[in-house]
Amino acid sequence: MYDFTIVGGGIVGLSTGMALSRHYPKAKILILEKEKVWASHQTGHNSGVIHSGIYYKPGSYKARFAREGSQAMVNFCKINNIQHEICGKVIVATKPAELPFLENLFQRGLQNGLNIKKIGPGELKEIEPHVNGLAGIRVANAGIVNYKQVAEVFASIIEKNGGELLLNTKVENIVNKADGIEIESNRGSFRTHFLINCAGLQSDRIAKLEKVETDIKIIPFRGEYYELKPEKRYLVKNLIYPVPDPNFPFLGVHFTRMIDGRVDAGPNAVLSFKREGYFKTDFDLQDFIDIMTYSGFWKIASKYWKNGLEEMVRSFSKTAFVRSLQELIPEISASDLETAPAGVRAQALKSDGTMVDDFHIVSGRNTIHVCNAPSPAATASIQIGNAVVDKISKQFPRAEQLA
Ligand SMILES: Cc1cc2nc3c(=O)[nH]c(=O)nc-3n(C[C@H](O)[C@H](O)[C@H](O)COP(=O)(O)OP(=O)(O)OC[C@H]3O[C@@H](n4cnc5c(N)ncnc54)[C@H](O)[C@@H]3O)c2cc1C
């Protein structure tokens, strides 16, 4: 019988496991991950940016956890010798129509307590010589890291603290009984007093197995990337972002210098017909039916079909993708770019068609479900793990004996 079992070995599940193993050293902790390596999905397919928190609504979990979490992430990397860099970033307005949005973003950043500065075209050129812009914001505290590596270190700490970690173990059913929770998997059954769902792209399905009401469905959005050819990496010094569309939870295609020296361009945001589908042709019948039969999807599709279509065009036409990139760096051309691996984002959608913007954590009976942990959840993972532990201390009296 375990005290705590976590479903999902991405950065959020592993951070939660690490926080539990530190707060409750007497607890028996189990992590179940269906893939053969940690961080196989969102955590292993992202841009690797340590976000500072400029984009997020003041007072939201995203704003607070990004600000505190980025600092916690940097400290964690320093202590554990994980390569990272606080290189800063620029957000660039390239059209007059974007200037009011840039100003709103600047005010938001100030409200979120960040170290930011308005810059004109001259200063922009000094920071990023190949960028063309009317104005920008310099965000000093943004950085880069490899989150897969961070997740692996979280896993090794859990193990060192006595936790059990099982790969290749897919949770298939959950029965919440009076005397504990029975978890059925492809590798047999486990019993636990408390269960935490950190299943990312599958988190709504795990919540459904436990019959907890969330009114949320995960809609997968694939983010496709190109990579600058090595001889063209000089075009990007650090991180270059456009002004995001305020109606969307995604940041727009941007340039990211990765910690290993590569430079990525992307991601776009295309509806994916497979939750864990990294290629354009990937299709899963159940995932497709789930999207097509969800009222929330049709409500949002009727509102934003034009944007969706534009994303599809940008997905299938390299020329259209390059055109978006040229708004930031005019001298870039299609021949400078090669296809790079894609990622899939888990975006929670309500049945009334509202996108869940903030991190969303739901409590059941002796369970907690992390139902929405999109970007910047990798940056904020240490804070999310701590928040889950805090919730557990309030809803699970038995936890006190394990401290
Ligand atoms: C393209 C892209 C770019 C991004 N860029 C950034 C960025 O620059 N900075 C940032 O902070 N964030 C970024 N994000 C967001 C960030 O990567 C995610 O928010 C974060 O990784 C979520 O972690 P997670 O642990 O919740 O999910 P995941 O990493 O997806 O982990 C969930 C795990 O649960 C497992 N699982 C699912 N079902 C089961 C089951 N039944 N049994 C057992 N295991 C199961 C899965 O196999 C998976 O390993 C980006 C995301 C994407 C996709």
The ligand as an SDF file (V2000), in Angstrom:
LIG
                    3D

 53 58  0  0  0  0  0  0  0  0999 V2000
    5.6500   22.8880  -28.2880 C   0  0  0  0  0  0  0  0  0  0  0  0
    5.7030   23.2580  -26.8370 C   0  0  0  0  0  0  0  0  0  0  0  0
    6.5110   24.3130  -26.4020 C   0  0  0  0  0  0  0  0  0  0  0  0
    6.5410   24.6700  -25.0590 C   0  0  0  0  0  0  0  0  0  0  0  0
    7.4490   25.6010  -24.6140 N   0  0  0  0  0  0  0  0  0  0  0  0
    7.5800   25.8250  -23.2810 C   0  0  0  0  0  0  0  0  0  0  0  0
    8.6090   26.6650  -22.7810 C   0  0  0  0  0  0  0  0  0  0  0  0
    9.4450   27.1470  -23.5210 O   0  0  0  0  0  0  0  0  0  0  0  0
    8.6520   26.9090  -21.4420 N   0  0  0  0  0  0  0  0  0  0  0  0
    7.7370   26.3640  -20.5700 C   0  0  0  0  0  0  0  0  0  0  0  0
    7.8160   26.6520  -19.3710 O   0  0  0  0  0  0  0  0  0  0  0  0
    6.7780   25.5270  -21.0180 N   0  0  0  0  0  0  0  0  0  0  0  0
    6.6950   25.2390  -22.3330 C   0  0  0  0  0  0  0  0  0  0  0  0
    5.7570   24.3540  -22.7950 N   0  0  0  0  0  0  0  0  0  0  0  0
    4.8250   23.7560  -21.8410 C   0  0  0  0  0  0  0  0  0  0  0  0
    5.4550   22.6380  -21.0220 C   0  0  0  0  0  0  0  0  0  0  0  0
    6.2600   21.7990  -21.8230 O   0  0  0  0  0  0  0  0  0  0  0  0
    4.3340   21.8340  -20.3620 C   0  0  0  0  0  0  0  0  0  0  0  0
    3.4760   22.7390  -19.7130 O   0  0  0  0  0  0  0  0  0  0  0  0
    4.8730   20.8460  -19.3330 C   0  0  0  0  0  0  0  0  0  0  0  0
    5.8830   20.0460  -19.9180 O   0  0  0  0  0  0  0  0  0  0  0  0
    3.7400   19.9900  -18.8040 C   0  0  0  0  0  0  0  0  0  0  0  0
    4.3090   18.9360  -18.0540 O   0  0  0  0  0  0  0  0  0  0  0  0
    3.4140   17.7080  -17.5980 P   0  0  0  0  0  0  0  0  0  0  0  0
    4.2380   16.8920  -16.7000 O   0  0  0  0  0  0  0  0  0  0  0  0
    2.1070   18.2390  -17.0900 O   0  0  0  0  0  0  0  0  0  0  0  0
    3.0420   16.9590  -18.9500 O   0  0  0  0  0  0  0  0  0  0  0  0
    3.8700   15.8790  -19.8060 P   0  0  0  0  0  0  0  0  0  0  0  0
    5.2760   16.2660  -19.9480 O   0  0  0  0  0  0  0  0  0  0  0  0
    3.0900   15.6760  -21.0650 O   0  0  0  0  0  0  0  0  0  0  0  0
    3.8300   14.5700  -18.9070 O   0  0  0  0  0  0  0  0  0  0  0  0
    2.6620   13.8130  -18.7070 C   0  0  0  0  0  0  0  0  0  0  0  0
    3.1040   12.3700  -18.6040 C   0  0  0  0  0  0  0  0  0  0  0  0
    1.9990   11.5620  -18.2250 O   0  0  0  0  0  0  0  0  0  0  0  0
    2.1770   10.3010  -18.8510 C   0  0  0  0  0  0  0  0  0  0  0  0
    0.8880    9.5930  -18.8840 N   0  0  0  0  0  0  0  0  0  0  0  0
   -0.2340    9.9560  -19.5470 C   0  0  0  0  0  0  0  0  0  0  0  0
   -1.2030    9.0460  -19.3690 N   0  0  0  0  0  0  0  0  0  0  0  0
   -0.6900    8.0680  -18.5750 C   0  0  0  0  0  0  0  0  0  0  0  0
   -1.2070    6.8470  -18.0700 C   0  0  0  0  0  0  0  0  0  0  0  0
   -2.4580    6.4360  -18.3400 N   0  0  0  0  0  0  0  0  0  0  0  0
   -0.4040    6.0820  -17.2830 N   0  0  0  0  0  0  0  0  0  0  0  0
    0.8770    6.4690  -16.9930 C   0  0  0  0  0  0  0  0  0  0  0  0
    1.4220    7.6170  -17.4840 N   0  0  0  0  0  0  0  0  0  0  0  0
    0.6470    8.4050  -18.2620 C   0  0  0  0  0  0  0  0  0  0  0  0
    2.6720   10.6750  -20.2410 C   0  0  0  0  0  0  0  0  0  0  0  0
    3.3010    9.5810  -20.8990 O   0  0  0  0  0  0  0  0  0  0  0  0
    3.6140   11.8180  -19.9300 C   0  0  0  0  0  0  0  0  0  0  0  0
    4.9580   11.4060  -19.7780 O   0  0  0  0  0  0  0  0  0  0  0  0
    5.7110   23.9800  -24.1280 C   0  0  0  0  0  0  0  0  0  0  0  0
    4.9150   22.9110  -24.5680 C   0  0  0  0  0  0  0  0  0  0  0  0
    4.9420   22.5260  -25.8860 C   0  0  0  0  0  0  0  0  0  0  0  0
    4.1570   21.3260  -26.3070 C   0  0  0  0  0  0  0  0  0  0  0  0
  1  2  1  0
  2  3  1  0
  2 52  2  0
  3  4  2  0
  4  5  1  0
  4 50  1  0
  5  6  2  0
  6  7  1  0
  6 13  1  0
  7  8  2  0
  7  9  1  0
  9 10  1  0
 10 11  2  0
 10 12  1  0
 12 13  2  0
 13 14  1  0
 14 15  1  0
 14 50  1  0
 15 16  1  0
 16 17  1  0
 16 18  1  0
 18 19  1  0
 18 20  1  0
 20 21  1  0
 20 22  1  0
 22 23  1  0
 23 24  1  0
 24 25  2  0
 24 26  1  0
 24 27  1  0
 27 28  1  0
 28 29  2  0
 28 30  1  0
 28 31  1  0
 31 32  1  0
 32 33  1  0
 33 34  1  0
 33 48  1  0
 34 35  1  0
 35 36  1  0
 35 46  1  0
 36 37  1  0
 36 45  1  0
 37 38  2  0
 38 39  1  0
 39 40  1  0
 39 45  2  0
 40 41  1  0
 40 42  2  0
 42 43  1  0
 43 44  2  0
 44 45  1  0
 46 47  1  0
 46 48  1  0
 48 49  1  0
 50 51  2  0
 51 52  1  0
 52 53  1  0
M  END
$$$$
